């Protein structure tokens, strides 16, 4: 079954256009790997402290991550004290774990050629129980700007969701008023029953006006079931879907962090997440320990050809063109085969052939030229394999790849 694909992404959605996040932001974030570990006596190398972020910045600069485009080091929850400063009412970094302060940490990160991101919450407390921003949005925006941060992730715990239609836009205005360019990551839709897609995507449309990226789904975990749930939510079959059309330069749907280099995914599953996040035009934020990462995982993360797809300047979010599910091609053992695509700036397409099977051997997955809008049956095309880094030839209308269970193959295809 062919699922139609609109040829050009046109949207009436007004978008935030301040020059920031014109391609999906890339970097590293502490949350999934290091959570809210504040016990630096027992865990000096993995607690939430300035040492963790300095070490990560050092590795990003020296091990090729910055060169590949990962330029953000993002502090997540549990960095502050539990109470505001009694005199200034400002948020305060924990003096034991961040003795130099956030501003000095930002200077250290900036000296490496990187940027520093920070976490807070729109409610009265963060999800980890630390200081929230409610009733202090302007003060906190000015405080964070004075610390020279470059990105702010704002969670949604401990606030009535009915308030978010006022508080998230108010914080956007406050951040803009500081005069400092700060990428604003919102979690508003992740807290709503239909993830912002109710009423023809009313919330998503507003997010595109006030935020540079936003979380649409549950927190990702280091297991394939969690990653698969994200992929299934992103499984849209037309660019006219509001979820797809609202994304673009300066405003991105965020499927959450990359689990590549952690413990829960197989090599095939790591390849799958990276390829599909590129199809999704997703922000690419690693959450791993860069001091302890396998050669194979590092190779995936530093695949510049796949990164180039993610960072394509047109900013089109990709879609699912075809699936064996419900088309007589299913497997009695479960799983399906899928063909995904993303239109690129030069008119070519990135294509991912996926097997969601969890057992057995390789499955043949076919890409046909007619699956893409504007391409005809039997039309000649050339293909390049982005994991092998080689051109694989010219094809007469179709191409078949052997795909291992839980794995993908990824190509750039272009008309002859």
N, C-alpha and C positions, 0 to 999 in steps of 0.2 A: 504494500500500500504506500503510495506517495502522499506525503503531507505537504500542502502548498506552502511556499515561502515567498513572502513579499520581497520584491527586488530592492527596494530602497526604504530605509528607515526614515519615516516622516512622522513627526509628533508635534502636537500643538502645546505640549507641556512647556511651560515657562521654566527656565533652568538657571541655576546659580552660575554666574559667569564672571568670576573674579580672577580668572587666570590660574587658579589652583586646580590640581588633580585633573589636568586635561587628559591624562592617561591614568589607568588605575594605580593608586599608590602601592608601593612595594617596600617591604622591610621585614622586621622581626618584632614579635610581641610576646610578652612573658606568660600570658595567662594559662594556656592549656598545659604547658609543660611544667611551670613552676607554681601555678595557682596562688594561694595566699600564705605561703610558707614564710613566717616571720621569725622563726627560731634560728637565729644566726649562730647561736652557741653550738647547737647540735648539727646544723647544716650550713656551715659557713660559705659553701660554694653554690648553694642553690636557694638561699633565702632571698626574699625581695629586699635588695639593698643596692646601694650605688656600685658596689663591687661587681654584682651580676651584670649590670648594664654597661659598665666600663669594659669588662672582659668581653662581652658580646660585641661592643663597638670595635674593640681591637681586632677581633676575629673577622668581623664583617669587612673591615678595611684591608686586612692582610691576606684573607683567604679567597678573594675574588668575588665576594657577594656584592660589595659596593660597585665594583666594575660591571657586574651583570645587571645592576639597576636597583638592588635592595638598599635604599638609602635612609630608611627610618628605623630607629631603635625606640620601641614603644614600651613605656612603663604601664603596667595594668594595675589592678586593684591592690589595696593594702599598703600603699606607700606613705600614707599620712599618719599623723597622730589621730587619736580618737575624738579629740575636741579641738575647736578653733582657738586661735590665740586670744587670750582674755582681754587684751588691749585693742588690737587692731581688728579682731574678728576674722582674720584671714586664715585660710588653710595653711597647715604647717607640715613639712616633711618630717617623718620620724627622725629625731636627732641622733639616735643610736645607729640606725641603719643607713641614714643619708646624712652623715655628719657635715659634708661639704655643702648640702643644700641643692635644690633642683637647678637653680641658676648656674652654679658652678659645674654641675653634671652636664647641663646643656652645653656649656662652653667646651668641656672635654669632648663631648660627642661631635660638636661642630668642628673642632680642630682636626678630627678624623675625616672630615668631609661628609659627615652624616647629619641627620636631623633627629631631634628628640620629640617623642610623643608622650602624652600624659593621659591618665584615665580619671574620670570622675562620674558622677551620677546626678541625674536631673531631680532625684527625690531627696528625702531628708537624710538618707544614708546610702552608701554604696552597697552592692550586693554582698560584700564581705563585712559589712557593718561599720565602715569607716565614714569619713565626713562626706555628706552629700551637698549639692549646690542649691537646693530649694530655698527660696527667699534671699539668696545671695548671688544671683546670677551675674550681675554687673560687677560686683566686687571680685568674684572669683575669676571672671574673664580678664579683668585688669591685672589681677595677681599673676595668673598664668602667663599672660603676655609679658609682664615684667620679668618673668623667669626665662623668657626667650624660647618658649616651647614652639614647636612647629605643627603639631597635630594634637587634637583633643578627641578622645573617644568618650562618649557620654552615654552611660547605661541608664536603665529605666526602673531599677528596683525602688521600692518604698515611695512610690508616687501613684496616686489615682490616675489611671489611664485617661480619664476625662480631662485632666489638667494638661496633658502633654500637647494638646493642640495649641495651647498658649505658651507653655514653658520652653519647648524646643525652638519655636520661632523666636521667642524673646532672647534666648541664649545666642542664636545666630546673629541677631542684631547687636548684641553686646560684644560678641567676638569681633564683628566687623568694625565696631566703633573703636576698638583698641588701636586700629591701624596696623597691627601685626598680621602678616599672612599666616593663618592657622587653618589647616585642614580639619574640617568638622565632621566627625563620624557619629552618627545618631543610631540609637537602638529602638526608637519609637515603634516601628512596625512589628518588631519581634515580640512586643508585649500585647498586641491586639489579636482578637480571635481569628481574623482572616488575614493577618500579617499585612495590613494596610491595603488590601485589594478590594475591600468592600466598597460599594457605591462607585463602581467604575474606577477603582484605584484612587479615590479622593486623597487619601493620606500620602500615597506614593507620589502623586503629582505635587503635593505641597513640599514633600521632602526634596524633590528635585530643585525647588526654589530656595531652600534654606540650608541644605546639607550637601557635603561632597560625596558621602557614602553612607550607607545605612544597613544595619543588620536586619535580615528578613526572616530568620529561622532560629531554631534552638541553638544553644552553644554546641559547637562541634566537639567530639571526643576522639580519643586515639583508638578508634576501632572502625572496621569497615561498615558495620551497620549504621553508625552515625554518619559517616561520610556518604554512604548510599542514600540515606534519607534526605540529605541536602541535594544530591544529584537528582533524585526523583522530584523534589520540589521545583528545581530549575528546569524540569522537562516540559518545555513549552514548544508548540509546533508551528507558531507563526510569529513574525516580527510585529504583527499588529496587536498581539497580547499586551495589555497595559504594563505588565511586569517587565516585559522585554523592551517596549518602546520608551519607557520612562528613563532607561539607562543611557548614558552617553558621556561625552567629554565634560568633566566637572561634576558628575553626579552618577554614582554607581551602586547597583545592588551588591551586597557583600555577603557571600556564602560562608564567611568566617575563615579561620586560620588553616594553613597547610600543615598536615600531620606528617609530612615527609621528613625522615630522619629521627622519628620517635620509635616507639616499640610495637605499635598495634597493627601496622599495615605490612602486607607482604610487598616485595619489590614490584610485582604487577599492579597491586593496588596503589602504590605510590605513583607509578607511571600514569595510572588512570586519573587520580586526583589532579595531578599537575596539568595533564592535557585538557581535562574538562574545565578546570578553572580558567585556562587560557581561552577556551571556547566561550565561557561565560563572561569574558571581559571583567574578571574578578580582581579586586585588590589581592595582591600576593603577599601575605604576611606569614612567615615561618613562625612556628612556635616549637622550638626544639633546643637542645643543648649543642651549640655549635662547636663546643670543645670535645664532644663525643658524638661524632656522626660518621656513618660509613662512607666509603668511597662511592658506592653505588647511589646512595641517597644524595650525596653532594653533587654527583654528576647530573642527576635529574634536576635539582634546584638551579644549577648553573647552565642549563640548556638554553643558550641564547636564541636559538631559532624558535623555540616554543615561547620564550619570554617575548620575543618580537611580535608574535601573534597576540598575546595578552595586551601588549602595549601599542597595538595598531592605532594610529591616530584617528581613524574614522570612528572608533569607539562603539561599533555595533555589537550588541550582545547576541551570541549565537543561539541556535535552536536545535531541537530534535527533528530531523527530516523524515526518519523512518525507524520503525521498530518492528521486530518479529511478533511482539505481543498482540494476540488477537488476529494474526494474519495467517494462521495455519502453519507457522514456522516455529512454534514453541517447542520446548524440550520437556519431556515428562519428568525430568529431574529438576525442573525449575530453571529460572534464568531466561534471558532473552538476548538478542543481538540488536544493536542500535547503530544508526548513522547520524552523526551530529555535524553541523557546519556553522561557519561564521564568515560572513562577507567582509573582505579586507579592503583597505583603502585603494589598492591598485586594481581592484576588480576581480582578483583571484579569491579563492576560498580556502580557509583552513577546514579540514575534514577529519573527524575522529571516528574510527570504527571500533565499537565497544562490544565486549562479551560480559554479561553480568552473571554467567554461570559460575558455580562454586565447586564444580567437580568435572572430571572427564579430561579430555585432551583438547587440542586446538579446534576451533570452530571457524568455518569459512564465512566471512562477512563480505557482502558485495556492496560496492558503491556504484551507482549508475548515474550517468551525466544528467538524466532527466529528473533526478531528485532535487536539483538546484534550479531556482527560478531563472528563466532566460536561457537555460541550457536544454538542448533538444535530445531526444532519444538517439543514441549512436554517435553523438558528437565527439570528435577527437579532443583529447586533453593530455596534458603532461602532468606528472606528479613528482613530488619530492618527499622523501621520508624524513620526518623531523627528528626521529630518534636515531636513525642510522646516519643522518646528515649526508644523504646522497640522493641524487636524481635517479629515479627508477624507471624512466622511460615514457613512451607515448602509448596511449590506450584508445581503443575504438569504442567509446561509450560506456565501458564498465571496467572495474578493477576489483579483484578479489584478494583479500588478505587473510592469512591464518592467524587467529587471535586466541591467545591462551585464556583460560577461565580467569575472570576478574581483571583482565588486562585490556589494553587498547593498542591500536596503531594510529599514528597521526601523520597527516600529509598536508602539503599545499598542492592544490590542483588549479590548473589554469588552462584556458582554451588554447589550442594550437593556432 
